Amino acid sequence: MRQHFLYNTLVLISWNARKEKAQETERISKLSARYYRLALDKGETYNALDKEVELLHH
């Protein structure tokens, strides 16, 4: 449940930054939200290589 709160908070920050035309803040919060959504999803101990590469990208 906590990971959803973190993800939703970052999405809210991203949305608000977009509204205020704070492009760098929007970019950082979007990437952070994507990273945490992938990293915390399902609580798996090991990730597939493609998922690890995607995490590194974010």
N, CA, C and O atoms as a Maestro MAE file, in Angstrom:
{
 s_m_m2io_version
 :::
 2.0.0
}

f_m_ct {
 s_m_title
 :::
 protein
 m_atom[232] {
  # First column is atom index #
  i_m_mmod_type
  r_m_x_coord
  r_m_y_coord
  r_m_z_coord
  i_m_residue_number
  s_m_chain_name
  s_m_pdb_residue_name
  s_m_pdb_atom_name
  i_m_atomic_number
  :::
  1 25 0.819 -1.190 0.000 1 A "MET " " N  " 7
  2 3 0.000 0.000 0.000 1 A "MET " " CA " 6
  3 2 0.868 1.261 0.000 1 A "MET " " C  " 6
  4 15 0.532 2.235 -0.673 1 A "MET " " O  " 8
  5 25 1.961 1.257 0.732 2 A "ARG " " N  " 7
  6 3 2.807 2.453 0.811 2 A "ARG " " CA " 6
  7 2 3.410 2.841 -0.525 2 A "ARG " " C  " 6
  8 15 3.553 4.027 -0.825 2 A "ARG " " O  " 8
  9 25 3.772 1.831 -1.342 3 A "GLN " " N  " 7
  10 3 4.357 2.149 -2.635 3 A "GLN " " CA " 6
  11 2 3.360 2.885 -3.521 3 A "GLN " " C  " 6
  12 15 3.760 3.729 -4.323 3 A "GLN " " O  " 8
  13 25 2.082 2.586 -3.393 4 A "HIS " " N  " 7
  14 3 1.073 3.284 -4.185 4 A "HIS " " CA " 6
  15 2 0.965 4.739 -3.736 4 A "HIS " " C  " 6
  16 15 0.762 5.632 -4.559 4 A "HIS " " O  " 8
  17 25 1.097 4.973 -2.451 5 A "PHE " " N  " 7
  18 3 1.078 6.340 -1.942 5 A "PHE " " CA " 6
  19 2 2.254 7.129 -2.511 5 A "PHE " " C  " 6
  20 15 2.084 8.269 -2.943 5 A "PHE " " O  " 8
  21 25 3.437 6.536 -2.514 6 A "LEU " " N  " 7
  22 3 4.621 7.195 -3.057 6 A "LEU " " CA " 6
  23 2 4.440 7.475 -4.544 6 A "LEU " " C  " 6
  24 15 4.694 8.588 -5.002 6 A "LEU " " O  " 8
  25 25 4.007 6.481 -5.289 7 A "TYR " " N  " 7
  26 3 3.796 6.651 -6.722 7 A "TYR " " CA " 6
  27 2 2.757 7.744 -6.986 7 A "TYR " " C  " 6
  28 15 2.988 8.627 -7.812 7 A "TYR " " O  " 8
  29 25 1.630 7.694 -6.300 8 A "ASN " " N  " 7
  30 3 0.577 8.687 -6.508 8 A "ASN " " CA " 6
  31 2 1.031 10.091 -6.132 8 A "ASN " " C  " 6
  32 15 0.646 11.059 -6.787 8 A "ASN " " O  " 8
  33 25 1.833 10.214 -5.103 9 A "THR " " N  " 7
  34 3 2.368 11.518 -4.711 9 A "THR " " CA " 6
  35 2 3.272 12.078 -5.800 9 A "THR " " C  " 6
  36 15 3.183 13.261 -6.130 9 A "THR " " O  " 8
  37 25 4.125 11.255 -6.352 10 A "LEU " " N  " 7
  38 3 5.012 11.707 -7.427 10 A "LEU " " CA " 6
  39 2 4.233 12.091 -8.682 10 A "LEU " " C  " 6
  40 15 4.589 13.054 -9.361 10 A "LEU " " O  " 8
  41 25 3.185 11.353 -8.989 11 A "VAL " " N  " 7
  42 3 2.348 11.690 -10.136 11 A "VAL " " CA " 6
  43 2 1.651 13.028 -9.898 11 A "VAL " " C  " 6
  44 15 1.541 13.838 -10.818 11 A "VAL " " O  " 8
  45 25 1.186 13.264 -8.687 12 A "LEU " " N  " 7
  46 3 0.560 14.541 -8.351 12 A "LEU " " CA " 6
  47 2 1.553 15.696 -8.495 12 A "LEU " " C  " 6
  48 15 1.204 16.754 -9.018 12 A "LEU " " O  " 8
  49 25 2.776 15.497 -8.035 13 A "ILE " " N  " 7
  50 3 3.821 16.519 -8.191 13 A "ILE " " CA " 6
  51 2 4.072 16.781 -9.668 13 A "ILE " " C  " 6
  52 15 4.196 17.932 -10.085 13 A "ILE " " O  " 8
  53 25 4.148 15.727 -10.454 14 A "SER " " N  " 7
  54 3 4.365 15.858 -11.893 14 A "SER " " CA " 6
  55 2 3.234 16.640 -12.552 14 A "SER " " C  " 6
  56 15 3.478 17.545 -13.350 14 A "SER " " O  " 8
  57 25 2.007 16.288 -12.217 15 A "TRP " " N  " 7
  58 3 0.842 16.974 -12.777 15 A "TRP " " CA " 6
  59 2 0.853 18.452 -12.413 15 A "TRP " " C  " 6
  60 15 0.600 19.306 -13.262 15 A "TRP " " O  " 8
  61 25 1.144 18.754 -11.155 16 A "ASN " " N  " 7
  62 3 1.174 20.141 -10.700 16 A "ASN " " CA " 6
  63 2 2.312 20.912 -11.378 16 A "ASN " " C  " 6
  64 15 2.136 22.072 -11.751 16 A "ASN " " O  " 8
  65 25 3.455 20.288 -11.535 17 A "ALA " " N  " 7
  66 3 4.584 20.928 -12.206 17 A "ALA " " CA " 6
  67 2 4.235 21.229 -13.659 17 A "ALA " " C  " 6
  68 15 4.601 22.278 -14.188 17 A "ALA " " O  " 8
  69 25 3.533 20.314 -14.292 18 A "ARG " " N  " 7
  70 3 3.109 20.549 -15.685 18 A "ARG " " CA " 6
  71 2 2.180 21.747 -15.766 18 A "ARG " " C  " 6
  72 15 2.308 22.590 -16.655 18 A "ARG " " O  " 8
  73 25 1.250 21.814 -14.834 19 A "LYS " " N  " 7
  74 3 0.295 22.923 -14.785 19 A "LYS " " CA " 6
  75 2 1.013 24.256 -14.604 19 A "LYS " " C  " 6
  76 15 0.618 25.267 -15.184 19 A "LYS " " O  " 8
  77 25 2.063 24.247 -13.801 20 A "GLU " " N  " 7
  78 3 2.815 25.476 -13.515 20 A "GLU " " CA " 6
  79 2 3.968 25.696 -14.488 20 A "GLU " " C  " 6
  80 15 4.749 26.634 -14.331 20 A "GLU " " O  " 8
  81 25 4.072 24.830 -15.494 21 A "LYS " " N  " 7
  82 3 5.117 24.921 -16.522 21 A "LYS " " CA " 6
  83 2 6.534 24.832 -15.935 21 A "LYS " " C  " 6
  84 15 7.460 25.498 -16.398 21 A "LYS " " O  " 8
  85 25 6.671 23.996 -14.913 22 A "ALA " " N  " 7
  86 3 7.979 23.718 -14.316 22 A "ALA " " CA " 6
  87 2 8.488 22.427 -14.960 22 A "ALA " " C  " 6
  88 15 8.363 21.345 -14.386 22 A "ALA " " O  " 8
  89 25 9.054 22.554 -16.143 23 A "GLN " " N  " 7
  90 3 9.382 21.392 -16.969 23 A "GLN " " CA " 6
  91 2 10.379 20.435 -16.326 23 A "GLN " " C  " 6
  92 15 10.203 19.220 -16.405 23 A "GLN " " O  " 8
  93 25 11.407 20.956 -15.701 24 A "GLU " " N  " 7
  94 3 12.422 20.075 -15.100 24 A "GLU " " CA " 6
  95 2 11.834 19.304 -13.912 24 A "GLU " " C  " 6
  96 15 12.122 18.120 -13.732 24 A "GLU " " O  " 8
  97 25 11.019 19.974 -13.114 25 A "THR " " N  " 7
  98 3 10.364 19.300 -11.987 25 A "THR " " CA " 6
  99 2 9.408 18.236 -12.494 25 A "THR " " C  " 6
  100 15 9.322 17.151 -11.919 25 A "THR " " O  " 8
  101 25 8.693 18.536 -13.563 26 A "GLU " " N  " 7
  102 3 7.793 17.548 -14.155 26 A "GLU " " CA " 6
  103 2 8.572 16.335 -14.641 26 A "GLU " " C  " 6
  104 15 8.171 15.198 -14.391 26 A "GLU " " O  " 8
  105 25 9.666 16.565 -15.322 27 A "ARG " " N  " 7
  106 3 10.477 15.468 -15.860 27 A "ARG " " CA " 6
  107 2 11.026 14.586 -14.739 27 A "ARG " " C  " 6
  108 15 10.930 13.361 -14.801 27 A "ARG " " O  " 8
  109 25 11.597 15.213 -13.722 28 A "ILE " " N  " 7
  110 3 12.190 14.461 -12.615 28 A "ILE " " CA " 6
  111 2 11.126 13.660 -11.861 28 A "ILE " " C  " 6
  112 15 11.348 12.493 -11.537 28 A "ILE " " O  " 8
  113 25 10.000 14.259 -11.586 29 A "SER " " N  " 7
  114 3 8.966 13.550 -10.830 29 A "SER " " CA " 6
  115 2 8.354 12.420 -11.656 29 A "SER " " C  " 6
  116 15 8.024 11.371 -11.103 29 A "SER " " O  " 8
  117 25 8.196 12.613 -12.977 30 A "LYS " " N  " 7
  118 3 7.688 11.535 -13.836 30 A "LYS " " CA " 6
  119 2 8.646 10.355 -13.854 30 A "LYS " " C  " 6
  120 15 8.228 9.206 -13.709 30 A "LYS " " O  " 8
  121 25 9.929 10.640 -14.031 31 A "LEU " " N  " 7
  122 3 10.921 9.561 -14.057 31 A "LEU " " CA " 6
  123 2 10.988 8.845 -12.711 31 A "LEU " " C  " 6
  124 15 11.114 7.622 -12.657 31 A "LEU " " O  " 8
  125 25 10.903 9.608 -11.634 32 A "SER " " N  " 7
  126 3 10.923 8.996 -10.299 32 A "SER " " CA " 6
  127 2 9.701 8.117 -10.091 32 A "SER " " C  " 6
  128 15 9.812 7.020 -9.543 32 A "SER " " O  " 8
  129 25 8.540 8.586 -10.521 33 A "ALA " " N  " 7
  130 3 7.317 7.799 -10.380 33 A "ALA " " CA " 6
  131 2 7.430 6.499 -11.165 33 A "ALA " " C  " 6
  132 15 7.057 5.439 -10.664 33 A "ALA " " O  " 8
  133 25 7.938 6.571 -12.381 34 A "ARG " " N  " 7
  134 3 8.114 5.358 -13.192 34 A "ARG " " CA " 6
  135 2 9.101 4.401 -12.542 34 A "ARG " " C  " 6
  136 15 8.872 3.192 -12.492 34 A "ARG " " O  " 8
  137 25 10.202 4.956 -12.044 35 A "TYR " " N  " 7
  138 3 11.216 4.127 -11.390 35 A "TYR " " CA " 6
  139 2 10.615 3.380 -10.198 35 A "TYR " " C  " 6
  140 15 10.743 2.160 -10.094 35 A "TYR " " O  " 8
  141 25 9.961 4.116 -9.304 36 A "TYR " " N  " 7
  142 3 9.415 3.477 -8.111 36 A "TYR " " CA " 6
  143 2 8.276 2.524 -8.433 36 A "TYR " " C  " 6
  144 15 8.107 1.505 -7.762 36 A "TYR " " O  " 8
  145 25 7.508 2.843 -9.437 37 A "ARG " " N  " 7
  146 3 6.436 1.921 -9.825 37 A "ARG " " CA " 6
  147 2 7.027 0.585 -10.281 37 A "ARG " " C  " 6
  148 15 6.512 -0.476 -9.929 37 A "ARG " " O  " 8
  149 25 8.099 0.639 -11.057 38 A "LEU " " N  " 7
  150 3 8.757 -0.587 -11.512 38 A "LEU " " CA " 6
  151 2 9.502 -1.274 -10.372 38 A "LEU " " C  " 6
  152 15 9.412 -2.492 -10.217 38 A "LEU " " O  " 8
  153 25 10.235 -0.503 -9.577 39 A "ALA " " N  " 7
  154 3 11.085 -1.075 -8.532 39 A "ALA " " CA " 6
  155 2 10.275 -1.702 -7.402 39 A "ALA " " C  " 6
  156 15 10.686 -2.714 -6.835 39 A "ALA " " O  " 8
  157 25 9.145 -1.120 -7.076 40 A "LEU " " N  " 7
  158 3 8.367 -1.586 -5.935 40 A "LEU " " CA " 6
  159 2 7.221 -2.499 -6.326 40 A "LEU " " C  " 6
  160 15 6.527 -3.018 -5.451 40 A "LEU " " O  " 8
  161 25 7.006 -2.706 -7.602 41 A "ASP " " N  " 7
  162 3 5.891 -3.510 -8.069 41 A "ASP " " CA " 6
  163 2 6.037 -4.959 -7.636 41 A "ASP " " C  " 6
  164 15 7.053 -5.597 -7.910 41 A "ASP " " O  " 8
  165 25 5.036 -5.467 -6.969 42 A "LYS " " N  " 7
  166 3 4.917 -6.885 -6.573 42 A "LYS " " CA " 6
  167 2 5.956 -7.342 -5.557 42 A "LYS " " C  " 6
  168 15 5.933 -8.509 -5.167 42 A "LYS " " O  " 8
  169 25 6.852 -6.492 -5.117 43 A "GLY " " N  " 7
  170 3 7.801 -6.872 -4.095 43 A "GLY " " CA " 6
  171 2 8.718 -8.021 -4.461 43 A "GLY " " C  " 6
  172 15 9.185 -8.744 -3.580 43 A "GLY " " O  " 8
  173 25 8.981 -8.202 -5.734 44 A "GLU " " N  " 7
  174 3 9.833 -9.297 -6.170 44 A "GLU " " CA " 6
  175 2 11.281 -9.064 -5.741 44 A "GLU " " C  " 6
  176 15 11.757 -7.929 -5.730 44 A "GLU " " O  " 8
  177 25 11.972 -10.140 -5.392 45 A "THR " " N  " 7
  178 3 13.364 -10.046 -4.992 45 A "THR " " CA " 6
  179 2 14.279 -9.913 -6.202 45 A "THR " " C  " 6
  180 15 15.252 -9.160 -6.172 45 A "THR " " O  " 8
  181 25 13.967 -10.644 -7.262 46 A "TYR " " N  " 7
  182 3 14.774 -10.620 -8.479 46 A "TYR " " CA " 6
  183 2 13.942 -10.068 -9.631 46 A "TYR " " C  " 6
  184 15 12.737 -10.302 -9.720 46 A "TYR " " O  " 8
  185 25 14.612 -9.333 -10.506 47 A "ASN " " N  " 7
  186 3 13.948 -8.769 -11.675 47 A "ASN " " CA " 6
  187 2 14.546 -9.358 -12.939 47 A "ASN " " C  " 6
  188 15 15.718 -9.734 -12.971 47 A "ASN " " O  " 8
  189 25 13.733 -9.434 -13.970 48 A "ALA " " N  " 7
  190 3 14.226 -9.851 -15.276 48 A "ALA " " CA " 6
  191 2 15.178 -8.775 -15.797 48 A "ALA " " C  " 6
  192 15 15.081 -7.608 -15.418 48 A "ALA " " O  " 8
  193 25 16.084 -9.178 -16.658 49 A "LEU " " N  " 7
  194 3 17.088 -8.255 -17.187 49 A "LEU " " CA " 6
  195 2 16.450 -7.049 -17.868 49 A "LEU " " C  " 6
  196 15 16.909 -5.924 -17.673 49 A "LEU " " O  " 8
  197 25 15.403 -7.258 -18.661 50 A "ASP " " N  " 7
  198 3 14.766 -6.125 -19.334 50 A "ASP " " CA " 6
  199 2 14.177 -5.135 -18.351 50 A "ASP " " C  " 6
  200 15 14.183 -3.931 -18.606 50 A "ASP " " O  " 8
  201 25 13.659 -5.634 -17.209 51 A "LYS " " N  " 7
  202 3 13.120 -4.741 -16.182 51 A "LYS " " CA " 6
  203 2 14.248 -3.961 -15.511 51 A "LYS " " C  " 6
  204 15 14.083 -2.776 -15.223 51 A "LYS " " O  " 8
  205 25 15.389 -4.600 -15.256 52 A "GLU " " N  " 7
  206 3 16.538 -3.920 -14.664 52 A "GLU " " CA " 6
  207 2 17.050 -2.817 -15.583 52 A "GLU " " C  " 6
  208 15 17.390 -1.730 -15.114 52 A "GLU " " O  " 8
  209 25 17.110 -3.083 -16.887 53 A "VAL " " N  " 7
  210 3 17.553 -2.080 -17.846 53 A "VAL " " CA " 6
  211 2 16.595 -0.895 -17.850 53 A "VAL " " C  " 6
  212 15 17.024 0.257 -17.903 53 A "VAL " " O  " 8
  213 25 15.306 -1.180 -17.795 54 A "GLU " " N  " 7
  214 3 14.310 -0.102 -17.746 54 A "GLU " " CA " 6
  215 2 14.456 0.719 -16.456 54 A "GLU " " C  " 6
  216 15 14.321 1.942 -16.485 54 A "GLU " " O  " 8
  217 25 14.730 0.057 -15.332 55 A "LEU " " N  " 7
  218 3 14.959 0.772 -14.073 55 A "LEU " " CA " 6
  219 2 16.174 1.698 -14.192 55 A "LEU " " C  " 6
  220 15 16.140 2.839 -13.731 55 A "LEU " " O  " 8
  221 25 17.230 1.205 -14.804 56 A "LEU " " N  " 7
  222 3 18.418 2.024 -14.989 56 A "LEU " " CA " 6
  223 2 18.139 3.247 -15.860 56 A "LEU " " C  " 6
  224 15 18.675 4.330 -15.630 56 A "LEU " " O  " 8
  225 25 17.287 3.046 -16.864 57 A "HIS " " N  " 7
  226 3 16.937 4.157 -17.743 57 A "HIS " " CA " 6
  227 2 16.251 5.282 -16.959 57 A "HIS " " C  " 6
  228 15 16.534 6.463 -17.166 57 A "HIS " " O  " 8
  229 25 15.347 4.893 -16.057 58 A "HIS " " N  " 7
  230 3 14.605 5.878 -15.266 58 A "HIS " " CA " 6
  231 2 15.459 6.415 -14.146 58 A "HIS " " C  " 6
  232 15 15.004 7.257 -13.372 58 A "HIS " " O  " 8
  :::
 }
 m_bond[231] {
  # First column is bond index #
  i_m_from
  i_m_to
  i_m_order
  :::
  1 1 2 1
  2 2 3 1
  3 3 4 2
  4 3 5 1
  5 5 6 1
  6 6 7 1
  7 7 8 2
  8 7 9 1
  9 9 10 1
  10 10 11 1
  11 11 12 2
  12 11 13 1
  13 13 14 1
  14 14 15 1
  15 15 16 2
  16 15 17 1
  17 17 18 1
  18 18 19 1
  19 19 20 2
  20 19 21 1
  21 21 22 1
  22 22 23 1
  23 23 24 2
  24 23 25 1
  25 25 26 1
  26 26 27 1
  27 27 28 2
  28 27 29 1
  29 29 30 1
  30 30 31 1
  31 31 32 2
  32 31 33 1
  33 33 34 1
  34 34 35 1
  35 35 36 2
  36 35 37 1
  37 37 38 1
  38 38 39 1
  39 39 40 2
  40 39 41 1
  41 41 42 1
  42 42 43 1
  43 43 44 2
  44 43 45 1
  45 45 46 1
  46 46 47 1
  47 47 48 2
  48 47 49 1
  49 49 50 1
  50 50 51 1
  51 51 52 2
  52 51 53 1
  53 53 54 1
  54 54 55 1
  55 55 56 2
  56 55 57 1
  57 57 58 1
  58 58 59 1
  59 59 60 2
  60 59 61 1
  61 61 62 1
  62 62 63 1
  63 63 64 2
  64 63 65 1
  65 65 66 1
  66 66 67 1
  67 67 68 2
  68 67 69 1
  69 69 70 1
  70 70 71 1
  71 71 72 2
  72 71 73 1
  73 73 74 1
  74 74 75 1
  75 75 76 2
  76 75 77 1
  77 77 78 1
  78 78 79 1
  79 79 80 2
  80 79 81 1
  81 81 82 1
  82 82 83 1
  83 83 84 2
  84 83 85 1
  85 85 86 1
  86 86 87 1
  87 87 88 2
  88 87 89 1
  89 89 90 1
  90 90 91 1
  91 91 92 2
  92 91 93 1
  93 93 94 1
  94 94 95 1
  95 95 96 2
  96 95 97 1
  97 97 98 1
  98 98 99 1
  99 99 100 2
  100 99 101 1
  101 101 102 1
  102 102 103 1
  103 103 104 2
  104 103 105 1
  105 105 106 1
  106 106 107 1
  107 107 108 2
  108 107 109 1
  109 109 110 1
  110 110 111 1
  111 111 112 2
  112 111 113 1
  113 113 114 1
  114 114 115 1
  115 115 116 2
  116 115 117 1
  117 117 118 1
  118 118 119 1
  119 119 120 2
  120 119 121 1
  121 121 122 1
  122 122 123 1
  123 123 124 2
  124 123 125 1
  125 125 126 1
  126 126 127 1
  127 127 128 2
  128 127 129 1
  129 129 130 1
  130 130 131 1
  131 131 132 2
  132 131 133 1
  133 133 134 1
  134 134 135 1
  135 135 136 2
  136 135 137 1
  137 137 138 1
  138 138 139 1
  139 139 140 2
  140 139 141 1
  141 141 142 1
  142 142 143 1
  143 143 144 2
  144 143 145 1
  145 145 146 1
  146 146 147 1
  147 147 148 2
  148 147 149 1
  149 149 150 1
  150 150 151 1
  151 151 152 2
  152 151 153 1
  153 153 154 1
  154 154 155 1
  155 155 156 2
  156 155 157 1
  157 157 158 1
  158 158 159 1
  159 159 160 2
  160 159 161 1
  161 161 162 1
  162 162 163 1
  163 163 164 2
  164 163 165 1
  165 165 166 1
  166 166 167 1
  167 167 168 2
  168 167 169 1
  169 169 170 1
  170 170 171 1
  171 171 172 2
  172 171 173 1
  173 173 174 1
  174 174 175 1
  175 175 176 2
  176 175 177 1
  177 177 178 1
  178 178 179 1
  179 179 180 2
  180 179 181 1
  181 181 182 1
  182 182 183 1
  183 183 184 2
  184 183 185 1
  185 185 186 1
  186 186 187 1
  187 187 188 2
  188 187 189 1
  189 189 190 1
  190 190 191 1
  191 191 192 2
  192 191 193 1
  193 193 194 1
  194 194 195 1
  195 195 196 2
  196 195 197 1
  197 197 198 1
  198 198 199 1
  199 199 200 2
  200 199 201 1
  201 201 202 1
  202 202 203 1
  203 203 204 2
  204 203 205 1
  205 205 206 1
  206 206 207 1
  207 207 208 2
  208 207 209 1
  209 209 210 1
  210 210 211 1
  211 211 212 2
  212 211 213 1
  213 213 214 1
  214 214 215 1
  215 215 216 2
  216 215 217 1
  217 217 218 1
  218 218 219 1
  219 219 220 2
  220 219 221 1
  221 221 222 1
  222 222 223 1
  223 223 224 2
  224 223 225 1
  225 225 226 1
  226 226 227 1
  227 227 228 2
  228 227 229 1
  229 229 230 1
  230 230 231 1
  231 231 232 2
  :::
 }
}
